[in-house]
Amino acid sequence: MKNKDSFWFWVFVAVIGNTLATAGVAIFALFLADRFYATPHLDGFWEFEIVVNDTQYEKYDQLKVVYQVAILQEKLILNGVGEKHKEMEKTMKNYWIHKGNARSPISISGYIEKKLFAPNEVYIAISEDGSARQSTSFQKLNVIDDTTMLGKFRATAAGSRGLVKWSKEDAK
């Protein structure tokens, strides 16, 4: 009978040990998922600058345009509004800061695509009510951190394409 009691004792020890080990691995996995697969916090005030690298209108080549926007985030969905703030020609001889009615309003919608082994990506569609006409652009961004995003854009205005950098403004 002693061997039988010893057998059940070791079965019990093995079950408890394996259960505790599994719970430890699960907690560690949840910690890693939360740390490395966390949803970025992108709501707030942002400024983004586009640099036109390819266009059908020569005057827009190397043009820099800066927008100021406010983003609201609900889980992985992004919505926002903003306006064109300033423009700079490639020679930097001409520089415009838009004020009042000269600021073209924009509306933004997009989403976050979470990645486990690569930077999270953000896809954004922008509609701009410009002074001459309405235009649309699309941006594909890599999330560097909660305050910086980098990527590329394509716009209907003069078939423009280029690079874009988003910087979150301090909300003091």
C-alpha positions as CSV (number, residue, x, y, z in Angstrom):
1,M,0.0,0.0,0.0
2,K,2.9,2.3,0.7
3,N,3.9,2.3,-3.0
4,K,0.4,3.2,-4.1
5,D,0.3,6.2,-1.7
6,S,3.7,7.3,-3.0
7,F,2.5,7.1,-6.6
8,W,-0.5,9.3,-6.0
9,F,1.6,11.8,-4.0
10,W,4.0,12.2,-7.0
11,V,1.0,12.5,-9.4
12,F,-0.4,15.2,-7.3
13,V,3.0,17.0,-7.1
14,A,3.4,16.7,-10.9
15,V,-0.1,18.1,-11.6
16,I,0.4,21.1,-9.2
17,G,3.9,21.8,-10.6
18,N,2.8,21.7,-14.2
19,T,-0.2,23.9,-13.4
20,L,2.0,26.5,-11.7
21,A,4.5,26.4,-14.6
22,T,1.7,26.8,-17.2
23,A,0.3,29.7,-15.2
24,G,3.7,31.3,-15.0
25,V,4.3,31.0,-18.8
26,A,0.8,32.4,-19.5
27,I,1.4,35.4,-17.3
28,F,4.8,36.0,-18.9
29,A,3.2,35.7,-22.4
30,L,0.5,38.3,-21.4
31,F,3.2,40.6,-20.1
32,L,5.2,40.3,-23.4
33,A,2.1,40.8,-25.5
34,D,1.1,43.9,-23.5
35,R,4.7,45.3,-23.8
36,F,5.4,44.5,-27.4
37,Y,2.0,44.3,-29.0
38,A,0.4,47.2,-27.2
39,T,-1.9,49.6,-29.1
40,P,-0.2,52.9,-29.7
41,H,-1.9,56.0,-28.2
42,L,-2.2,58.4,-31.1
43,D,-5.0,60.7,-30.0
44,G,-4.1,64.3,-29.4
45,F,-2.7,67.2,-31.3
46,W,-0.3,66.5,-34.1
47,E,1.7,68.4,-36.8
48,F,2.6,66.6,-40.0
49,E,4.9,67.7,-42.8
50,I,4.8,66.3,-46.3
51,V,7.6,66.7,-48.8
52,V,6.6,66.3,-52.4
53,N,9.2,64.1,-54.3
54,D,7.2,63.3,-57.4
55,T,4.5,65.5,-59.0
56,Q,2.9,66.4,-62.4
57,Y,3.3,70.1,-61.6
58,E,6.9,71.2,-61.5
59,K,6.3,74.1,-59.0
60,Y,5.2,71.5,-56.4
61,D,8.5,69.5,-56.7
62,Q,10.2,69.5,-53.2
63,L,7.4,71.6,-51.8
64,K,7.0,71.2,-48.0
65,V,3.5,71.5,-46.5
66,V,2.7,71.5,-42.8
67,Y,-0.7,70.6,-41.3
68,Q,-1.9,70.8,-37.8
69,V,-4.5,68.2,-36.7
70,A,-6.4,66.8,-33.8
71,I,-6.9,63.1,-33.7
72,L,-9.4,61.1,-31.8
73,Q,-8.7,57.4,-31.3
74,E,-11.2,54.7,-30.5
75,K,-9.4,51.4,-30.2
76,L,-7.8,51.0,-33.6
77,I,-9.9,53.6,-35.5
78,L,-8.7,57.2,-36.0
79,N,-10.7,60.3,-36.9
80,G,-9.7,63.9,-36.9
81,V,-9.8,67.4,-38.3
82,G,-7.2,69.9,-39.0
83,E,-5.9,72.6,-41.4
84,K,-3.0,73.5,-43.6
85,H,-0.7,75.6,-41.6
86,K,2.3,76.6,-43.9
87,E,4.0,75.9,-47.2
88,M,7.6,76.2,-48.2
89,E,9.0,76.0,-51.7
90,K,12.2,74.0,-52.4
91,T,14.3,77.1,-52.7
92,M,13.0,78.3,-49.3
93,K,12.7,81.8,-51.0
94,N,8.9,81.6,-50.7
95,Y,7.4,80.7,-47.4
96,W,3.7,81.0,-46.5
97,I,2.0,80.8,-43.1
98,H,-1.7,80.4,-43.6
99,K,-4.0,82.4,-41.4
100,G,-7.7,82.7,-40.9
101,N,-9.7,81.8,-44.1
102,A,-6.5,80.9,-45.9
103,R,-6.1,77.7,-43.8
104,S,-7.6,74.9,-45.8
105,P,-9.6,72.6,-43.6
106,I,-9.0,68.8,-43.7
107,S,-10.8,65.8,-42.3
108,I,-9.0,62.6,-41.5
109,S,-10.1,59.0,-41.1
110,G,-7.9,55.9,-40.7
111,Y,-7.0,52.9,-38.7
112,I,-4.0,51.2,-36.9
113,E,-2.8,47.8,-38.1
114,K,-1.0,46.2,-35.3
115,K,2.1,44.1,-36.0
116,L,3.9,41.7,-33.7
117,F,7.4,41.6,-35.3
118,A,7.4,44.9,-37.2
119,P,6.4,48.5,-36.4
120,N,2.6,49.1,-36.2
121,E,1.3,50.7,-39.4
122,V,-1.3,53.5,-39.7
123,Y,-3.4,54.1,-42.8
124,I,-4.9,57.5,-43.2
125,A,-7.2,59.1,-45.8
126,I,-7.3,62.9,-45.9
127,S,-9.9,65.1,-47.6
128,E,-8.8,68.7,-48.0
129,D,-11.1,71.6,-49.0
130,G,-8.6,73.8,-50.7
131,S,-9.1,77.3,-52.0
132,A,-9.2,76.1,-55.7
133,R,-10.7,72.6,-55.3
134,Q,-11.1,69.6,-53.1
135,S,-8.3,67.0,-53.0
136,T,-7.7,63.7,-51.4
137,S,-4.6,62.0,-50.1
138,F,-3.6,58.7,-48.6
139,Q,-0.8,58.0,-46.1
140,K,0.8,54.8,-45.0
141,L,2.8,55.4,-41.8
142,N,5.1,53.4,-39.5
143,V,4.5,54.1,-35.8
144,I,8.0,54.9,-34.3
145,D,6.5,55.6,-30.9
146,D,3.4,57.4,-29.4
147,T,4.9,60.8,-30.6
148,T,6.4,60.1,-34.1
149,M,5.2,58.4,-37.3
150,L,7.0,58.3,-40.6
151,G,5.8,57.2,-44.0
152,K,4.7,58.0,-47.6
153,F,1.8,59.8,-49.1
154,R,0.0,60.0,-52.4
155,A,-2.4,62.9,-53.3
156,T,-4.8,63.7,-56.1
157,A,-3.4,67.3,-56.1
158,A,-1.1,67.3,-59.2
159,G,-0.6,63.6,-58.8
160,S,1.8,64.3,-55.9
161,R,3.8,61.7,-54.0
162,G,6.4,61.9,-51.3
163,L,7.4,61.5,-47.7
164,V,5.5,62.5,-44.5
165,K,6.5,62.9,-40.9
166,W,4.0,63.2,-38.0
167,S,5.1,64.7,-34.7
168,K,2.8,64.8,-31.7
169,E,2.6,68.3,-30.1
170,D,3.0,68.6,-26.3
171,A,-0.4,68.9,-24.6
172,K,0.8,71.1,-21.7
